[in-house]
Amino acid sequence: MPKVSSVIVPYAAYLRVYEPLTAFPEPERSHWTRYARRTDLPSYQDELRRSLADLLPTPPVPVPVHESADAFVTEADGVVCVCPWRTRLRGWQALEELAEDFPEPVLNALLPPVVRRQSAQDYERWLERNPDARPWIRTATWQVPINWFALVSDAEREYDKGGAGPGAQAPVLRYRTPMVQARRRVARGLRALKEAMDEGPLIDGLVDVGRWLEEFHPRSLVELDYGGLVHALPPGDLEDDHSAADVAEGIEALRHGDGATAGAAYGRLVERWRSVRDRRSAN
């Protein structure tokens, strides 16, 4: 479990896929097999600190020069599974999305155009050699996308409120589910949504995440982790957050043609996550 740090941690949530060792070809499988035996495995905060450190030089280093050889490790039904960080790949993908989040003058101040152009050229050359590459981790800042909650069940919710004082454990809120369950929920959710509406961002988001899940081994484990968002929510709000239950209720209501119940569940979600996003611009 991560510890509270004096370093300001970005308010990011994560969707991760842990694949069994047998899903990896050699020599990568042997690397992860040895890696999983380590007793000093890093946390998500360690990954964030390394990424933030790369932004301190002038000019900043938006994407690592070399791909990370680290991963998150867990065990599912007695099977060791790993979730490679692939920090370099995710850095390139995040750079592509920056233009949507910041006006150009702000973006230029954060990352000079020459740095962004060089990174884009490096990514293009790398993709030519690795056309099927995909990340094991998806990241969202100041929110958990609603379509992520469609993959999990409230019964899979794990909450630890952590402790208080220096060195105390940080709160943890996460869901873990077998890949087969996540895919089944995507299919059910899409059927319900498509029967209720022609199109929309919820459908697009669920289609996108469903396609991503299809890239992985069927015995993988899917994890939705609130990550740094636990620091943006008051303890009471965090403890009472059952967003996956709201999404499941809304989808079930749509399946039965109950628009009023579905609308009420969606309203609770929108209100809860609007209050989180509003903190992004608060002093």
C-alpha positions in Angstrom: 0.0 0.0 0.0 1.4 3.5 -0.9 2.5 5.8 1.8 1.6 9.5 2.1 4.5 11.5 0.6 5.5 15.1 1.0 5.7 15.2 -2.8 2.5 16.6 -4.4 1.1 13.6 -6.3 -1.0 14.4 -9.4 -4.7 13.5 -9.0 -4.7 10.7 -11.4 -6.8 7.4 -11.5 -5.7 4.3 -13.3 -7.2 1.4 -15.2 -4.6 -1.5 -15.3 -4.4 -4.9 -16.8 -2.3 -7.6 -15.1 -1.4 -10.4 -17.5 -0.2 -13.9 -16.4 3.5 -14.6 -17.1 2.5 -17.1 -19.8 1.1 -14.2 -21.9 4.5 -12.8 -22.5 7.0 -14.1 -25.1 10.6 -14.9 -24.3 12.9 -13.3 -23.3 10.3 -10.9 -21.7 8.7 -13.7 -19.8 11.9 -14.6 -18.1 12.5 -11.0 -17.2 9.1 -10.6 -15.5 9.5 -14.0 -13.8 12.7 -12.8 -12.1 11.3 -9.3 -11.5 8.2 -10.7 -9.7 10.4 -12.4 -7.1 11.8 -9.0 -5.9 11.0 -7.8 -2.4 11.3 -4.1 -3.2 8.6 -3.7 -5.8 7.8 -0.1 -6.6 4.4 1.6 -6.1 2.4 3.8 -8.4 3.8 6.9 -6.5 7.3 5.7 -7.3 6.4 5.7 -11.0 4.9 9.2 -10.7 8.0 10.6 -8.9 10.3 9.3 -11.7 8.1 10.9 -14.4 7.9 14.2 -12.5 11.7 14.2 -12.1 12.1 14.1 -15.9 10.2 17.4 -16.2 12.7 19.3 -14.0 15.6 19.7 -16.5 15.8 22.5 -19.0 14.5 21.7 -21.6 12.2 19.1 -19.9 12.3 15.4 -20.9 8.6 14.7 -21.6 9.3 11.0 -22.6 11.9 8.8 -21.1 14.9 8.0 -23.4 14.5 4.3 -22.6 11.5 2.2 -21.9 10.9 1.2 -18.3 11.8 -2.3 -17.2 9.4 -2.0 -14.2 5.9 -3.4 -13.6 3.2 -3.8 -11.0 2.9 -7.3 -9.7 0.0 -9.2 -8.1 -1.4 -12.7 -7.8 -4.8 -13.8 -9.0 -6.0 -17.3 -8.1 -2.5 -18.4 -7.4 -1.2 -17.1 -10.8 1.5 -14.4 -10.8 0.4 -11.5 -13.1 2.3 -8.4 -14.1 1.3 -5.0 -15.4 4.3 -3.4 -17.3 4.6 0.3 -16.8 5.6 1.1 -20.4 6.2 4.6 -19.3 7.8 5.7 -22.6 4.8 4.6 -24.7 2.3 6.2 -22.3 4.4 9.4 -22.3 4.1 9.6 -26.1 0.4 9.0 -26.0 -0.1 11.6 -23.3 1.8 14.1 -25.4 -0.7 13.6 -28.2 -3.6 14.4 -25.9 -2.0 17.6 -24.4 -3.2 19.8 -27.2 -6.8 19.0 -26.2 -6.2 20.1 -22.6 -4.2 23.3 -22.9 -4.2 26.4 -25.1 -1.2 26.6 -27.3 0.5 29.5 -25.4 0.3 27.5 -22.2 1.4 24.3 -23.9 4.4 26.1 -25.4 5.4 27.4 -21.9 5.1 23.8 -20.5 6.9 22.0 -23.3 8.6 24.0 -26.1 7.5 23.2 -29.6 10.9 21.9 -30.6 10.7 19.3 -27.7 7.2 18.2 -28.8 8.2 17.9 -32.4 11.2 15.8 -31.6 9.1 13.5 -29.3 6.5 13.1 -32.1 9.1 12.2 -34.6 10.6 9.6 -32.2 7.2 8.1 -31.6 6.4 7.9 -35.3 9.7 6.0 -36.0 9.1 3.7 -33.0 5.6 2.9 -34.1 6.9 1.8 -37.5 8.9 -0.9 -35.7 6.2 -1.7 -33.1 2.8 -1.3 -34.9 0.9 -3.5 -32.4 2.1 -1.8 -29.2 -0.5 -1.0 -26.6 -0.2 0.1 -22.9 -1.2 -2.0 -20.0 -2.3 1.1 -18.1 -4.8 3.9 -18.8 -4.7 7.1 -16.9 -7.4 9.8 -16.2 -6.8 13.0 -14.3 -9.3 14.6 -11.9 -11.9 11.9 -12.7 -12.7 8.2 -13.1 -14.3 7.9 -16.6 -17.9 6.5 -16.2 -17.2 3.7 -18.7 -14.5 2.4 -16.4 -17.0 1.7 -13.7 -19.0 -0.5 -16.1 -16.2 -3.0 -16.0 -16.5 -3.7 -12.2 -19.0 -4.6 -9.5 -19.6 -2.9 -6.2 -18.9 -6.3 -4.6 -15.3 -6.0 -5.8 -14.8 -2.7 -4.2 -11.8 -2.5 -1.8 -11.5 0.5 0.5 -8.9 1.2 3.2 -9.2 4.6 4.8 -5.4 4.6 5.7 -3.9 6.3 8.8 -3.0 9.7 10.1 0.3 11.4 10.8 3.8 11.2 9.2 4.6 7.9 7.5 0.9 6.8 7.7 -0.6 4.7 4.9 -2.6 6.6 2.3 -6.2 5.7 1.6 -6.8 3.1 -1.1 -9.9 2.7 -3.1 -9.9 0.2 -5.9 -11.7 -2.6 -7.8 -10.3 -5.8 -9.2 -12.1 -8.2 -11.5 -11.3 -11.1 -13.8 -10.9 -10.2 -17.4 -13.8 -12.5 -18.4 -16.1 -10.6 -16.1 -15.0 -7.2 -17.4 -15.6 -8.2 -21.0 -19.0 -9.7 -20.1 -20.0 -6.4 -18.4 -18.8 -4.4 -21.4 -21.0 -6.5 -23.7 -24.1 -6.2 -21.4 -23.6 -2.5 -21.0 -23.3 -1.8 -24.7 -26.4 -3.8 -25.4 -28.4 -1.8 -22.9 -27.0 1.6 -24.0 -27.5 0.9 -27.7 -31.1 -0.2 -27.1 -31.8 3.0 -25.2 -29.9 5.5 -27.4 -28.5 5.8 -30.9 -25.1 7.2 -30.0 -23.3 9.2 -27.3 -20.0 9.5 -25.4 -21.0 6.7 -23.0 -21.3 4.3 -25.9 -18.1 5.5 -27.6 -16.2 5.2 -24.3 -17.4 1.7 -23.6 -16.6 0.6 -27.2 -13.1 2.0 -26.9 -12.3 0.4 -23.5 -13.8 -2.9 -24.7 -11.5 -3.0 -27.7 -8.6 -2.3 -25.5 -9.5 -5.2 -23.2 -9.6 -7.6 -26.1 -5.9 -7.1 -26.6 -5.0 -9.0 -23.5 -4.9 -12.6 -22.2 -8.3 -13.9 -21.1 -7.0 -14.9 -17.7 -5.8 -11.4 -17.0 -6.9 -9.3 -14.0 -8.4 -5.8 -14.5 -7.9 -3.2 -11.8 -9.6 0.2 -11.4 -7.5 2.3 -8.9 -8.4 5.7 -7.7 -4.7 6.4 -7.3 -4.0 10.0 -6.3 -7.7 10.9 -6.5 -8.0 9.7 -2.9 -6.2 12.9 -1.9 -8.8 15.0 -3.7 -11.8 13.6 -1.9 -12.7 14.1 1.8 -12.6 10.8 3.7 -16.4 10.8 4.2 -17.0 11.2 0.5 -14.4 8.6 -0.4 -16.0 6.1 2.0 -19.5 6.7 0.6 -18.4 6.6 -3.0 -20.1 3.6 -4.7 -19.9 4.8 -8.3 -19.7 1.3 -9.7 -23.1 0.5 -8.0 -24.6 3.6 -9.5 -23.4 2.7 -13.0 -24.7 -0.9 -12.6 -28.1 0.4 -11.4 -28.3 2.8 -14.4 -27.5 0.1 -16.9 -29.9 -2.4 -15.3 -32.6 0.3 -15.4 -32.0 0.9 -19.1 -32.3 -2.8 -19.8 -35.8 -2.7 -18.3 -36.8 0.6 -19.9 -36.8 2.5 -16.6 -35.5 5.9 -17.8 -36.3 7.6 -14.5 -34.2 5.3 -12.4 -31.4 5.4 -14.9 -31.5 9.2 -15.0 -31.3 9.4 -11.2 -28.3 7.1 -11.1 -26.5 9.1 -13.8 -27.4 12.3 -12.0 -25.6 11.1 -8.8 -22.5 10.2 -10.8 -22.4 13.5 -12.6 -22.8 15.5 -9.4 -20.2 13.4 -7.5 -17.5 13.8 -10.2 -18.3 17.4 -11.0 -17.4 18.3 -7.4 -14.0 16.5 -7.9 -13.3 18.2 -11.2 -14.2 21.6 -9.7 -11.3 21.3 -7.3 -8.9 21.3 -10.3 -9.4 25.0 -10.7 -9.8 25.9 -7.0 -7.1 27.8 -5.2 
